[in-house]
Amino acid sequence: MSIKQILENAKNLTNNEKAMLAHCLISSLDSVQEDGVEEAWGTLAENRFKELDSGEVSGVSWDQIKSEIRN
C-alpha cells in the first residue's frame, strides 16, 4: 500500500482512531523503549476511548484548551 493510499484511508478514521494511529507512528520512531511502555500506552488509550465512548468523561476542544492556557 502506498503512502498516498494510507493517507486517503486515514481520512475515514474517527478522531480517536487518528490519535491512536499518530501515537503508534510516533512511537515507532523511538529506537529504544523501556519494557512495557507500548503496552501501557495501548491500555491507556483503550481506557480513555472507553471513558469517552460511555460518556463517563467528555472531550475538550482545542479552542477550550488554548483559552484555558491563556487565562
N, CA, C and O atoms as a GROMACS GRO file, in nm:
protein
  284
    1MET      N    1   0.085  -0.117   0.000
    1MET     CA    2   0.000   0.000   0.000
    1MET      C    3   0.090   0.124   0.000
    1MET      O    4   0.188   0.131   0.075
    2SER      N    5   0.058   0.221  -0.083
    2SER     CA    6   0.139   0.342  -0.091
    2SER      C    7   0.102   0.439   0.020
    2SER      O    8  -0.005   0.429   0.080
    3ILE      N    9   0.190   0.534   0.046
    3ILE     CA   10   0.164   0.636   0.148
    3ILE      C   11   0.038   0.714   0.110
    3ILE      O   12  -0.042   0.748   0.197
    4LYS      N   13   0.022   0.743  -0.019
    4LYS     CA   14  -0.096   0.817  -0.064
    4LYS      C   15  -0.223   0.741  -0.028
    4LYS      O   16  -0.320   0.801   0.017
    5GLN      N   17  -0.224   0.610  -0.049
    5GLN     CA   18  -0.340   0.528  -0.015
    5GLN      C   19  -0.364   0.526   0.136
    5GLN      O   20  -0.477   0.531   0.182
    6ILE      N   21  -0.256   0.518   0.210
    6ILE     CA   22  -0.268   0.518   0.356
    6ILE      C   23  -0.330   0.648   0.404
    6ILE      O   24  -0.419   0.648   0.489
    7LEU      N   25  -0.282   0.760   0.351
    7LEU     CA   26  -0.336   0.890   0.390
    7LEU      C   27  -0.483   0.904   0.352
    7LEU      O   28  -0.562   0.959   0.428
    8GLU      N   29  -0.518   0.854   0.235
    8GLU     CA   30  -0.659   0.859   0.193
    8GLU      C   31  -0.745   0.775   0.287
    8GLU      O   32  -0.854   0.818   0.325
    9ASN      N   33  -0.697   0.657   0.324
    9ASN     CA   34  -0.772   0.571   0.416
    9ASN      C   35  -0.781   0.633   0.556
    9ASN      O   36  -0.882   0.618   0.624
   10ALA      N   37  -0.676   0.701   0.597
   10ALA     CA   38  -0.674   0.762   0.730
   10ALA      C   39  -0.780   0.871   0.743
   10ALA      O   40  -0.827   0.898   0.854
   11LYS      N   41  -0.818   0.933   0.633
   11LYS     CA   42  -0.921   1.036   0.637
   11LYS      C   43  -1.055   0.982   0.685
   11LYS      O   44  -1.138   1.057   0.735
   12ASN      N   45  -1.075   0.851   0.669
   12ASN     CA   46  -1.201   0.788   0.708
   12ASN      C   47  -1.204   0.745   0.855
   12ASN      O   48  -1.307   0.698   0.903
   13LEU      N   49  -1.094   0.761   0.924
   13LEU     CA   50  -1.087   0.722   1.065
   13LEU      C   51  -1.154   0.826   1.152
   13LEU      O   52  -1.164   0.943   1.115
   14THR      N   53  -1.201   0.783   1.269
   14THR     CA   54  -1.254   0.877   1.368
   14THR      C   55  -1.137   0.954   1.428
   14THR      O   56  -1.021   0.914   1.411
   15ASN      N   57  -1.165   1.061   1.498
   15ASN     CA   58  -1.058   1.137   1.563
   15ASN      C   59  -0.980   1.051   1.661
   15ASN      O   60  -0.858   1.063   1.671
   16ASN      N   61  -1.050   0.966   1.735
   16ASN     CA   62  -0.982   0.879   1.832
   16ASN      C   63  -0.891   0.780   1.760
   16ASN      O   64  -0.779   0.754   1.806
   17GLU      N   65  -0.938   0.726   1.649
   17GLU     CA   66  -0.855   0.632   1.573
   17GLU      C   67  -0.734   0.703   1.513
   17GLU      O   68  -0.625   0.647   1.510
   18LYS      N   69  -0.753   0.826   1.466
   18LYS     CA   70  -0.640   0.904   1.413
   18LYS      C   71  -0.538   0.931   1.522
   18LYS      O   72  -0.417   0.923   1.497
   19ALA      N   73  -0.584   0.962   1.642
   19ALA     CA   74  -0.493   0.987   1.754
   19ALA      C   75  -0.414   0.862   1.788
   19ALA      O   76  -0.294   0.868   1.812
   20MET      N   77  -0.481   0.748   1.788
   20MET     CA   78  -0.413   0.622   1.816
   20MET      C   79  -0.311   0.592   1.708
   20MET      O   80  -0.199   0.550   1.738
   21LEU      N   81  -0.346   0.615   1.582
   21LEU     CA   82  -0.254   0.593   1.471
   21LEU      C   83  -0.133   0.686   1.484
   21LEU      O   84  -0.019   0.642   1.466
   22ALA      N   85  -0.158   0.812   1.514
   22ALA     CA   86  -0.049   0.908   1.529
   22ALA      C   87   0.046   0.864   1.640
   22ALA      O   88   0.168   0.868   1.625
   23HIS      N   89  -0.011   0.821   1.750
   23HIS     CA   90   0.072   0.775   1.862
   23HIS      C   91   0.157   0.656   1.819
   23HIS      O   92   0.277   0.651   1.847
   24CYS      N   93   0.096   0.561   1.750
   24CYS     CA   94   0.170   0.442   1.708
   24CYS      C   95   0.282   0.478   1.611
   24CYS      O   96   0.392   0.423   1.620
   25LEU      N   97   0.254   0.569   1.520
   25LEU     CA   98   0.358   0.610   1.424
   25LEU      C   99   0.473   0.681   1.494
   25LEU      O  100   0.590   0.653   1.467
   26ILE      N  101   0.440   0.772   1.584
   26ILE     CA  102   0.545   0.845   1.657
   26ILE      C  103   0.624   0.749   1.745
   26ILE      O  104   0.746   0.759   1.755
   27SER      N  105   0.554   0.657   1.808
   27SER     CA  106   0.623   0.560   1.894
   27SER      C  107   0.717   0.472   1.814
   27SER      O  108   0.821   0.429   1.865
   28SER      N  109   0.682   0.444   1.689
   28SER     CA  110   0.767   0.358   1.608
   28SER      C  111   0.898   0.426   1.572
   28SER      O  112   0.992   0.358   1.530
   29LEU      N  113   0.908   0.558   1.587
   29LEU     CA  114   1.032   0.630   1.559
   29LEU      C  115   1.135   0.611   1.669
   29LEU      O  116   1.255   0.621   1.645
   30ASP      N  117   1.088   0.583   1.789
   30ASP     CA  118   1.178   0.562   1.901
   30ASP      C  119   1.253   0.430   1.883
   30ASP      O  120   1.191   0.327   1.859
   31SER      N  121   1.383   0.435   1.895
   31SER     CA  122   1.461   0.313   1.875
   31SER      C  123   1.472   0.230   2.003
   31SER      O  124   1.486   0.108   1.997
   32VAL      N  125   1.468   0.296   2.118
   32VAL     CA  126   1.481   0.224   2.244
   32VAL      C  127   1.364   0.261   2.334
   32VAL      O  128   1.337   0.379   2.359
   33GLN      N  129   1.296   0.159   2.382
   33GLN     CA  130   1.185   0.181   2.475
   33GLN      C  131   1.201   0.090   2.594
   33GLN      O  132   1.255  -0.020   2.584
   34GLU      N  133   1.153   0.138   2.706
   34GLU     CA  134   1.154   0.054   2.824
   34GLU      C  135   1.051  -0.056   2.809
   34GLU      O  136   0.952  -0.039   2.738
   35ASP      N  137   1.073  -0.166   2.874
   35ASP     CA  138   0.978  -0.277   2.868
   35ASP      C  139   0.842  -0.234   2.920
   35ASP      O  140   0.832  -0.170   3.024
   36GLY      N  141   0.739  -0.269   2.847
   36GLY     CA  142   0.602  -0.245   2.890
   36GLY      C  143   0.546  -0.109   2.853
   36GLY      O  144   0.427  -0.085   2.876
   37VAL      N  145   0.626  -0.019   2.797
   37VAL     CA  146   0.578   0.115   2.766
   37VAL      C  147   0.470   0.111   2.659
   37VAL      O  148   0.365   0.173   2.674
   38GLU      N  149   0.494   0.038   2.552
   38GLU     CA  150   0.398   0.030   2.442
   38GLU      C  151   0.265  -0.029   2.490
   38GLU      O  152   0.158   0.020   2.456
   39GLU      N  153   0.273  -0.133   2.570
   39GLU     CA  154   0.152  -0.196   2.623
   39GLU      C  155   0.078  -0.098   2.715
   39GLU      O  156  -0.045  -0.090   2.712
   40ALA      N  157   0.151  -0.025   2.797
   40ALA     CA  158   0.089   0.072   2.888
   40ALA      C  159   0.017   0.182   2.810
   40ALA      O  160  -0.094   0.221   2.845
   41TRP      N  161   0.082   0.233   2.701
   41TRP     CA  162   0.017   0.336   2.618
   41TRP      C  163  -0.109   0.282   2.553
   41TRP      O  164  -0.211   0.350   2.547
   42GLY      N  165  -0.102   0.159   2.505
   42GLY     CA  166  -0.219   0.097   2.442
   42GLY      C  167  -0.334   0.083   2.540
   42GLY      O  168  -0.449   0.112   2.508
   43THR      N  169  -0.302   0.038   2.660
   43THR     CA  170  -0.404   0.023   2.764
   43THR      C  171  -0.464   0.158   2.802
   43THR      O  172  -0.585   0.170   2.816
   44LEU      N  173  -0.379   0.258   2.817
   44LEU     CA  174  -0.427   0.392   2.849
   44LEU      C  175  -0.519   0.445   2.739
   44LEU      O  176  -0.625   0.500   2.768
   45ALA      N  177  -0.479   0.428   2.614
   45ALA     CA  178  -0.560   0.477   2.502
   45ALA      C  179  -0.695   0.405   2.498
   45ALA      O  180  -0.798   0.469   2.476
   46GLU      N  181  -0.695   0.275   2.518
   46GLU     CA  182  -0.821   0.200   2.520
   46GLU      C  183  -0.911   0.246   2.633
   46GLU      O  184  -1.032   0.262   2.614
   47ASN      N  185  -0.854   0.266   2.751
   47ASN     CA  186  -0.933   0.312   2.866
   47ASN      C  187  -0.992   0.451   2.842
   47ASN      O  188  -1.108   0.475   2.872
   48ARG      N  189  -0.912   0.542   2.786
   48ARG     CA  190  -0.961   0.676   2.755
   48ARG      C  191  -1.074   0.671   2.653
   48ARG      O  192  -1.174   0.741   2.667
   49PHE      N  193  -1.057   0.586   2.551
   49PHE     CA  194  -1.162   0.572   2.450
   49PHE      C  195  -1.290   0.520   2.512
   49PHE      O  196  -1.398   0.571   2.481
   50LYS      N  197  -1.281   0.420   2.599
   50LYS     CA  198  -1.400   0.365   2.665
   50LYS      C  199  -1.468   0.471   2.750
   50LYS      O  200  -1.591   0.479   2.752
   51GLU      N  201  -1.391   0.554   2.821
   51GLU     CA  202  -1.448   0.660   2.903
   51GLU      C  203  -1.523   0.761   2.817
   51GLU      O  204  -1.632   0.805   2.852
   52LEU      N  205  -1.463   0.798   2.703
   52LEU     CA  206  -1.530   0.892   2.612
   52LEU      C  207  -1.653   0.830   2.551
   52LEU      O  208  -1.759   0.893   2.544
   53ASP      N  209  -1.640   0.705   2.506
   53ASP     CA  210  -1.750   0.637   2.438
   53ASP      C  211  -1.869   0.615   2.530
   53ASP      O  212  -1.984   0.623   2.486
   54SER      N  213  -1.843   0.588   2.657
   54SER     CA  214  -1.951   0.562   2.753
   54SER      C  215  -2.015   0.690   2.806
   54SER      O  216  -2.123   0.686   2.866
   55GLY      N  217  -1.949   0.803   2.782
   55GLY     CA  218  -2.000   0.929   2.835
   55GLY      C  219  -1.952   0.958   2.976
   55GLY      O  220  -1.991   1.058   3.036
   56GLU      N  221  -1.868   0.870   3.029
   56GLU     CA  222  -1.814   0.890   3.164
   56GLU      C  223  -1.737   1.022   3.172
   56GLU      O  224  -1.743   1.092   3.273
   57VAL      N  225  -1.666   1.054   3.066
   57VAL     CA  226  -1.596   1.181   3.055
   57VAL      C  227  -1.632   1.243   2.920
   57VAL      O  228  -1.678   1.174   2.829
   58SER      N  229  -1.612   1.372   2.909
   58SER     CA  230  -1.639   1.437   2.780
   58SER      C  231  -1.511   1.500   2.730
   58SER      O  232  -1.422   1.537   2.807
   59GLY      N  233  -1.504   1.511   2.598
   59GLY     CA  234  -1.386   1.569   2.536
   59GLY      C  235  -1.382   1.720   2.553
   59GLY      O  236  -1.483   1.783   2.583
   60VAL      N  237  -1.265   1.775   2.533
   60VAL     CA  238  -1.245   1.919   2.540
   60VAL      C  239  -1.186   1.962   2.407
   60VAL      O  240  -1.091   1.901   2.358
   61SER      N  241  -1.242   2.066   2.349
   61SER     CA  242  -1.193   2.112   2.220
   61SER      C  243  -1.057   2.181   2.236
   61SER      O  244  -1.022   2.228   2.344
   62TRP      N  245  -0.982   2.186   2.126
   62TRP     CA  246  -0.854   2.253   2.126
   62TRP      C  247  -0.871   2.400   2.160
   62TRP      O  248  -0.787   2.459   2.229
   63ASP      N  249  -0.980   2.462   2.110
   63ASP     CA  250  -1.006   2.602   2.141
   63ASP      C  251  -1.025   2.624   2.291
   63ASP      O  252  -0.978   2.724   2.346
   64GLN      N  253  -1.093   2.530   2.358
   64GLN     CA  254  -1.112   2.541   2.503
   64GLN      C  255  -0.978   2.530   2.576
   64GLN      O  256  -0.952   2.604   2.672
   65ILE      N  257  -0.894   2.439   2.531
   65ILE     CA  258  -0.764   2.421   2.595
   65ILE      C  259  -0.680   2.547   2.580
   65ILE      O  260  -0.619   2.594   2.676
   66LYS      N  261  -0.675   2.603   2.457
   66LYS     CA  262  -0.597   2.724   2.435
   66LYS      C  263  -0.650   2.839   2.520
   66LYS      O  264  -0.572   2.918   2.574
   67SER      N  265  -0.781   2.848   2.532
   67SER     CA  266  -0.842   2.955   2.611
   67SER      C  267  -0.802   2.942   2.758
   67SER      O  268  -0.769   3.041   2.823
   68GLU      N  269  -0.805   2.820   2.810
   68GLU     CA  270  -0.768   2.798   2.950
   68GLU      C  271  -0.620   2.828   2.974
   68GLU      O  272  -0.583   2.878   3.080
   69ILE      N  273  -0.536   2.798   2.877
   69ILE     CA  274  -0.393   2.825   2.891
   69ILE      C  275  -0.369   2.976   2.896
   69ILE      O  276  -0.286   3.024   2.974
   70ARG      N  277  -0.442   3.050   2.813
   70ARG     CA  278  -0.424   3.195   2.809
   70ARG      C  279  -0.472   3.262   2.939
   70ARG      O  280  -0.418   3.365   2.978
   71ASN      N  281  -0.571   3.202   3.003
   71ASN     CA  282  -0.626   3.262   3.126
   71ASN      C  283  -0.547   3.215   3.241
   71ASN      O  284  -0.576   3.252   3.355
   0.00000   0.00000   0.00000
